[in-house]
C-alpha cells in the first residue's frame, strides 16, 4: 500500500503551500471526494475515501471509494462496468477534501440509478415548500438489470 504523509507533522504553511501530500482524514478516517468528468466538467458524484481506498486509487488509476453504508471498499464500476479512470486528483488548501477528475467508462453512468450523474434533480420552491424536480437526465442503463432486484 502506498504510504501517505502524516499531516500532524506539518505546520500551517507547509500544509497549505507546500508540496507534501498529507491528506487530513476526518474523525471517521474519511475524506470527501467530489468526482468530475474530465471532458464535460460535469459533477458526477460525491463519495468518501479512507487511506486504503485513496492508496488503491493512486496505485491503480481506477477510482476506489469507501462505502459508508456497507463499511467496505467500493471499486467504482466493479459490478456495473462503469469504471472511473483517474485523470487528475486535486486537494483543497487544507487537504481535507479532494476533487477527482475522471474518464467515466462503460455506458457513461456514474450513478447507481443508471444516470450519468448523481445530481439529476434540482431543488425548487413551490407554494412555499421545497421540492425536487427531475432535470430530465436519461437513464443509460436499468439498475434492475445491472444490480438485480
Contact map, one row per residue, 1 for C-alpha under 8 A:
11100000000000000000000000000000000000000000000000010011000000000000000000000000000000000000000000000000000000000000000000000000000000000000000000000
11110000000000000000000000000000000000000000000000000011011000000000000000000000000000000000000000000000000000000000000000000000000000000000000000000
11111000000000000000000000000000000000000000000000000010000000000000000000000000000000000000000000000000000000000000000000000000000000000000000000000
01111100000000000000111000000000000000000000000000100010000000000000000000000000000000000000000000000000000000000000000000000000000000000000000000000
00111110000000000001111000000000000000000000000000000000000000000000000000000000000000000000000000000000000000000000000000000000000000000000000000000
00011111110000000000011000000000000000000000000000000000000000000000000000000000000000000000000000000000000000000000000000000000000000000000000000000
00001111110000100000011100000000000000000000000000000000000000000000000000000000000000000000000000000000000000000000000000000000000000000000000000000
00000111111000000000000000000000000000000000000000000000000000000000000000000000000000000000000000000000000000000000000000000000000000000000000000000
00000111111000000000000000000000000000000000000000000000000000000000000000000000000000000000000000000000000000000000000000000000000000000000000000000
00000111111111100000000000000000000000000000000000000000000000000000000000000000000000000000000000000000000000000000000000000000000000000000000000000
00000001111111100000000000000000000000000000000000000000000000000000000000000000000000000000000000000000000000000000000000000000000000000000000000000
00000000011111110000000000000000000000000000000000000000000000000000000000000000000000000000000000000000000000000000000000000000000000000000000000000
00000000011111111100000000000000000000000000000000000000000000000000000000000000000000000000000000000000000000000000000000000000000000000000000000000
00000000011111111111000000000000000000000000000000000000000000000000000000000000000000000000000000000000000000000000000000000000000000000000000000000
00000010011111111101010000000000000000000000000000000000000000000000000000000000000000000000111000000000000000000000000000000000000000000000000000000
00000000000111111100000000000000000000000000000000000000000000000000000000000000000000000000111000000000000000000000000000000000000000000000000000000
00000000000011111110000000000000000000000000000000000000000000000000000000000000000000000000100000000000000000000000000000000000000000000000000000000
00000000000011111111000000000000000000000000000000000000000000000000000000000000000000000000000000000000000000000000000000000000000000000000000000000
00000000000001001111100000000000000000000000000000000000000000000000000000000000000000000000000000000000000000000000000000000000000000000000000000000
00001000000001100111110000000000000000000000000000000000000000000000000000000000000000000000000000000000000000000000000000000000000000000000000000000
00011000000000000011111000000000000000000000000000000000000000000000000000000000000000000000001000000000000000000000000000000000000000000000000000000
00011110000000100001111100000000000000000000000000000000000000000000000000000000000000000000001000000000000000000000000000000000000000000000000000000
00011110000000000000111110000010000000000000000000000000000000000000000000000000000000000000001100000000000000000000000000000000000000000000000000000
00000010000000000000011111000010000000000000000000000000000000000000000000000000000000000000011100000000000000000000000000000000000000000000000000000
00000000000000000000001111111110000000000000000001000000000000000000000000000000000000000000000100000000000000000000000000000000000000000000000000000
00000000000000000000000111111110000000000000000000000000000000000000000000000000000000000000000100000000000000000000000000000000000000000000000000000
00000000000000000000000011111100000000000000000000000000000000000000000000000000000000000000000000000000000000000000000000000000000000000000000000000
00000000000000000000000011111100000000000000000000000000000000000000000000000000000000000000000000000000000000000000000000000000000000000000000000000
00000000000000000000000011111110000000000000000001100000000000000000000000000000000000000000000000000000000000000000000000000000000000000000000000000
00000000000000000000000011111111000000000000000111100000000000000000000000000000000000000000000000000000000000000000000000000000000000000000000000000
00000000000000000000001111001111100000000000000111000000000000000000000000000000000000000000000111000000000000000000000000000000000000000000000000000
00000000000000000000000000000111110000000000011110000000000000000000000000000000000000000000000111000000000000000000000000000000000000000000000000000
00000000000000000000000000000011111000000000011110000000000000000000000000000000000000000000000011110000000000000000000000000000000000000000000000000
00000000000000000000000000000001111100000011111000000000000000000000000000000000000000000000000001110000000000000000000000000000000000000000000000000
00000000000000000000000000000000111110000011111000000000000000000000000000000000000000000000000000111100000000000000000000000000000000000000000000000
00000000000000000000000000000000011111001111100000000000000000000000000000000000000000000000000000111100000000000000000000000000000000000000000000000
00000000000000000000000000000000001111111111000000000000000000000000000000000000000000000000000000001111000000000000000000000000000000000000000000000
00000000000000000000000000000000000111111100000000000000000000000000000000000000000000100000000000001110000000000000000000000000000000000000000000000
00000000000000000000000000000000000011111000000000000000000000000000000000000000000000000000000000000010000000000000000000000000000000000000000000000
00000000000000000000000000000000000011111100000000000000000000000000000000000000000000000000000000000000000000000000000000000000000000000000000000000
00000000000000000000000000000000000111111110000000000000000000000000000000000000000000000000000000000000000000000000000000000000000000000000000000000
00000000000000000000000000000000000111011111000000000000000000000000000000000000000000000000000000000000000000000000100000000000000000000000000000000
00000000000000000000000000000000011110001111100000000000000000000000000000000000000000000000000000000000000000000000101000000000000000000000000000000
00000000000000000000000000000000011110000111110000000000000000000000000000000000000000000000000000000000000001100001111000000000000000000000000000000
00000000000000000000000000000000011100000011111000000000000000000000000000000000000000000000000000000000000001100000111000000000000000000000000000000
00000000000000000000000000000001111000000001111100000000000000000000000000000000000000000000000000000000000000000000000000000000000000000000000000000
00000000000000000000000000000001111000000000111110000000000000001100000000000000000000000000000000000000000000000000000000000000000000000000000000000
00000000000000000000000000000111100000000000011111000000000000001111000000000000000000000000000000000000000000000000000000000000000000000000000000000
00000000000000000000000000000111100000000000001111111100000000011100000000000000000000000000000000000000000000000000000000000000000000000000000000000
00000000000000000000000010001110000000000000000111111100000000001100000000000000000000000000000000000000000000000000000000000000000000000000000000000
00010000000000000000000000001100000000000000000011111110000000000000000000000000000000000000000000000000000000000000000000000000000000000000000000000
10000000000000000000000000000000000000000000000011111111000000000000000000000000000000000000000000000000000000000000000000000000000000000000000000000
00000000000000000000000000000000000000000000000011111111100000011100000010000000000000000000000000000000000000000000000000000000000000000000000000000
00000000000000000000000000000000000000000000000011111111110000011000000000000000000000000000000000000000000000000000000000000000000000000000000000000
11110000000000000000000000000000000000000000000000111111111000000000000000000000000000000000000000000000000000000000000000000000000000000000000000000
11000000000000000000000000000000000000000000000000011111111111110000000000000000000000000000000000000000000000000000000000000000000000000000000000000
00000000000000000000000000000000000000000000000000001111111111110000000000000000000001000000000000000000000000000000000000000000000000000000000000000
01000000000000000000000000000000000000000000000000000111111111000000000000000000000000000000000000000000000000000000000000000000000000000000000000000
01000000000000000000000000000000000000000000000000000011111110000000000000000000000000000000000000000000000000000000000000000000000000000000000000000
00000000000000000000000000000000000000000000000000000001111111000000000000000000000000000000000000000000000000000000000000000000000000000000000000000
00000000000000000000000000000000000000000000000000000001111111100000000000000000000011100000000000000000000000000000000000000000000000000000000000000
00000000000000000000000000000000000000000000000000000001110111110000000000110000001111000000000000000000000000000000000000000000000000000000000000000
00000000000000000000000000000000000000000000000000000001100011111000000000110000001111000000000000000000000000000000000000000000000000000000000000000
00000000000000000000000000000000000000000000000010001101100001111100000011110000000000000000000000000000000000000000000000000000000000000000000000000
00000000000000000000000000000000000000000000001111001100000000111110000011110000000000000000000000000000000000000000000000000000000000000000000000000
00000000000000000000000000000000000000000000001111001000000000011111001111000000000000000000000000000000000000000000000000000000000000000000000000000
00000000000000000000000000000000000000000000000100000000000000001111111111000000000000000000000000000000000000000000000000000000000000000000000000000
00000000000000000000000000000000000000000000000100000000000000000111111100000000000000000000000000000000000000000000000000000000000000000000000000000
00000000000000000000000000000000000000000000000000000000000000000011111000000000000000000000000000000000000000000000000000000000000000000000000000000
00000000000000000000000000000000000000000000000000000000000000000011111100000000000000000000000000000000000000000000000000000000000000000000000000000
00000000000000000000000000000000000000000000000000000000000000000111111110000000000000000000000000000000000000000000000000000000000000000000000000000
00000000000000000000000000000000000000000000000000000000000000000111011111000000000000000000000000000000000000000000000000000000000000000000000000000
00000000000000000000000000000000000000000000000000001000000000011110001111100000000000000000000000000000000000000000000000000000000000000000000000000
00000000000000000000000000000000000000000000000000000000000000011110000111110100000000000000000000000000000000000000000000000000000000000000000000000
00000000000000000000000000000000000000000000000000000000000001111000000011111100001000000000000000000000000000000000000000000000000000000000000000000
00000000000000000000000000000000000000000000000000000000000001111000000001111100011100000000000000000000000000000000000000000000000000000000000000000
00000000000000000000000000000000000000000000000000000000000000000000000000111111111100000000000000000000000000000000000000000000000000000000000000000
00000000000000000000000000000000000000000000000000000000000000000000000001111111111000000000000000000000000000000000000000000000000000000000000000000
00000000000000000000000000000000000000000000000000000000000000000000000000001111110000000000000000000000000000000000000000000000000000000000000001100
00000000000000000000000000000000000000000000000000000000000000000000000000001111111000000000000000000000000000000000000000000000000000000000000001100
00000000000000000000000000000000000000000000000000000000000000000000000000001111111000000000000000000000110000000000000000000000000000000000000000000
00000000000000000000000000000000000000000000000000000000000000000000000000011111111100000000000000000001111111000000000000000000000000000000000000000
00000000000000000000000000000000000000000000000000000000000001100000000000111101111110000000000000000001110000000000000000000000000000000000000000000
00000000000000000000000000000000000000000000000000000000000001100000000000011000011111000000000000000111100000000000000000000000000000000000000000000
00000000000000000000000000000000000000000000000000000000000011100000000000000000001111100000000000000111100000000000000000000000000000000000000000000
00000000000000000000000000000000000000000000000000000000100011100000000000000000000111111000000000011110000000000000000000000000000000000000000000000
00000000000000000000000000000000000001000000000000000000000010000000000000000000000011111000000000011110000000000000000000000000000000000000000000000
00000000000000000000000000000000000000000000000000000000000000000000000000000000000001111100000000011100000000000000000000000000000000000000000000000
00000000000000000000000000000000000000000000000000000000000000000000000000000000000001111110000001111000000000000000000000000000000000000000000000000
00000000000000000000000000000000000000000000000000000000000000000000000000000000000000011111000001110000000000000000000000000000000000000000000000000
00000000000000000000000000000000000000000000000000000000000000000000000000000000000000001111111111100000000000000000000000000000000000000000000000000
00000000000000000000000000000000000000000000000000000000000000000000000000000000000000000111111111100000000000000000000000000000000000000000000000000
00000000000000111000000000000000000000000000000000000000000000000000000000000000000000000011111000000000000000000000000000000000000000000000000000000
00000000000000110000000100000000000000000000000000000000000000000000000000000000000000000011111110000000000000000000000000000000000000000000000000000
00000000000000110000111100000000000000000000000000000000000000000000000000000000000000000011111111000000000000000000000000000000000000000000000000000
00000000000000000000001111000011000000000000000000000000000000000000000000000000000000000011011111000000000000000000000000000000000000000000000000000
00000000000000000000000000000011100000000000000000000000000000000000000000000000000000000011011111100000000000000000000000000000000000000000000000000
00000000000000000000000000000011110000000000000000000000000000000000000000000000000000001111001111110000000000000000000000000000000000000000000000000
00000000000000000000000000000000111100000000000000000000000000000000000000000000000000001111000011111000000000000000000000000000000000000000000000000
00000000000000000000000000000000111100000000000000000000000000000000000000000000000001111100000001111100000000000000000000000000000000000000000000000
00000000000000000000000000000000001111000000000000000000000000000000000000000000000001111000000000111110000000000000000000000000000000000000000000000
00000000000000000000000000000000001111000000000000000000000000000000000000000000000111110000000000011111000000000000000000000000000000000000000000000
00000000000000000000000000000000000011100000000000000000000000000000000000000000000111100000000000001111100000000000000000000000000000000000000000000
00000000000000000000000000000000000010000000000000000000000000000000000000000000011110000000000000000111110111000000000000000000000000000000000000000
00000000000000000000000000000000000000000000000000000000000000000000000000000000111110000000000000000011111110000000000000000000000000000000000000000
00000000000000000000000000000000000000000000000000000000000000000000000000000000111000000000000000000001111110000000000000000000000000000000000000000
00000000000000000000000000000000000000000000000000000000000000000000000000000000010000000000000000000000111110000000000000000000000000000001100000000
00000000000000000000000000000000000000000000000000000000000000000000000000000000010000000000000000000001111111000001000000000000000000000001000000000
00000000000000000000000000000000000000000000000000000000000000000000000000000000010000000000000000000001111111110111100000000000000000000011100000000
00000000000000000000000000000000000000000001100000000000000000000000000000000000010000000000000000000001000111110111110000000000000000000000000000000
00000000000000000000000000000000000000000001100000000000000000000000000000000000000000000000000000000000000011111111110000000000000000000000000000000
00000000000000000000000000000000000000000000000000000000000000000000000000000000000000000000000000000000000011111110010000000000000000000000001000000
00000000000000000000000000000000000000000000000000000000000000000000000000000000000000000000000000000000000000111110010000000000000000000010111000000
00000000000000000000000000000000000000000000000000000000000000000000000000000000000000000000000000000000000011111111000000000000000000000011111000000
00000000000000000000000000000000000000000000000000000000000000000000000000000000000000000000000000000000000011111111110100000000000000001111100000000
00000000000000000000000000000000000000000001000000000000000000000000000000000000000000000000000000000000000111100111110000000000000000001111000000000
00000000000000000000000000000000000000000111100000000000000000000000000000000000000000000000000000000000000011100011111100000000000000000000000000000
00000000000000000000000000000000000000000001100000000000000000000000000000000000000000000000000000000000000001111011111100000000000000000000000000000
00000000000000000000000000000000000000000011100000000000000000000000000000000000000000000000000000000000000000000000111111000000000000000000000000000
00000000000000000000000000000000000000000000000000000000000000000000000000000000000000000000000000000000000000000010111111000000000001111000000000000
00000000000000000000000000000000000000000000000000000000000000000000000000000000000000000000000000000000000000000000001111100000000111100000000000000
00000000000000000000000000000000000000000000000000000000000000000000000000000000000000000000000000000000000000000000001111110000000111100000000000000
00000000000000000000000000000000000000000000000000000000000000000000000000000000000000000000000000000000000000000000000011111000011110000000000000000
00000000000000000000000000000000000000000000000000000000000000000000000000000000000000000000000000000000000000000000000001111100011110000000000000000
00000000000000000000000000000000000000000000000000000000000000000000000000000000000000000000000000000000000000000000000000111111111000000000000000000
00000000000000000000000000000000000000000000000000000000000000000000000000000000000000000000000000000000000000000000000000011111111000000000000000000
00000000000000000000000000000000000000000000000000000000000000000000000000000000000000000000000000000000000000000000000000001111100000000000000000000
00000000000000000000000000000000000000000000000000000000000000000000000000000000000000000000000000000000000000000000000000001111110000000000000000000
00000000000000000000000000000000000000000000000000000000000000000000000000000000000000000000000000000000000000000000000000001111111000000000000000000
00000000000000000000000000000000000000000000000000000000000000000000000000000000000000000000000000000000000000000000000000111101111100000000000000000
00000000000000000000000000000000000000000000000000000000000000000000000000000000000000000000000000000000000000000000000000111100111110000000000000000
00000000000000000000000000000000000000000000000000000000000000000000000000000000000000000000000000000000000000000000000011110000011111000000000000000
00000000000000000000000000000000000000000000000000000000000000000000000000000000000000000000000000000000000000000000000011110000001111100000000000000
00000000000000000000000000000000000000000000000000000000000000000000000000000000000000000000000000000000000000000000000111000000000111111000000000000
00000000000000000000000000000000000000000000000000000000000000000000000000000000000000000000000000000000000000000000000111000000000011111000000000000
00000000000000000000000000000000000000000000000000000000000000000000000000000000000000000000000000000000000000000000000100000000000001111100000000000
00000000000000000000000000000000000000000000000000000000000000000000000000000000000000000000000000000000000000000011000100000000000001111110000000000
00000000000000000000000000000000000000000000000000000000000000000000000000000000000000000000000000000000000000000011000000000000000000011111000000000
00000000000000000000000000000000000000000000000000000000000000000000000000000000000000000000000000000000000010001111000000000000000000001111110000000
00000000000000000000000000000000000000000000000000000000000000000000000000000000000000000000000000000000001110000111000000000000000000000111110000000
00000000000000000000000000000000000000000000000000000000000000000000000000000000000000000000000000000000001010001110000000000000000000000011111011000
00000000000000000000000000000000000000000000000000000000000000000000000000000000000000000000000000000000000000001100000000000000000000000011111111000
00000000000000000000000000000000000000000000000000000000000000000000000000000000000000000000000000000000000000011100000000000000000000000000111111110
00000000000000000000000000000000000000000000000000000000000000000000000000000000000000000000000000000000000000000000000000000000000000000000011111111
00000000000000000000000000000000000000000000000000000000000000000000000000000000000000000000000000000000000000000000000000000000000000000000111111110
00000000000000000000000000000000000000000000000000000000000000000000000000000011000000000000000000000000000000000000000000000000000000000000111111110
00000000000000000000000000000000000000000000000000000000000000000000000000000011000000000000000000000000000000000000000000000000000000000000001111111
00000000000000000000000000000000000000000000000000000000000000000000000000000000000000000000000000000000000000000000000000000000000000000000001111111
00000000000000000000000000000000000000000000000000000000000000000000000000000000000000000000000000000000000000000000000000000000000000000000000100111
